[in-house]
Amino acid sequence: MAEKEAASTSTLAGGEYEAEDVLADAEPWEPIETKLVVWSFIIAGIVLVIGLFIVPTSVLH
């Protein structure tokens, strides 16, 4: 019992938690969330490509 109390007062150890315990009360993943994540990555990729094109051309001129 003393070990559990000591573990609960520790800072960011995380060793006392199991994946099942952490994910037990997780909400289900909605399809709209999947679309948001996918579109965020697509937009980030497009912005990265545009940025990689604009920055070198602006430095060279």
Secondary structure, DSSP 8 states (H G I E B T S, - for coil): -HHHHHHHHSSS--TT--HHHHHTT-----HHHHHHHHHHHHHHHHHHHHHHHHHHHHHH-
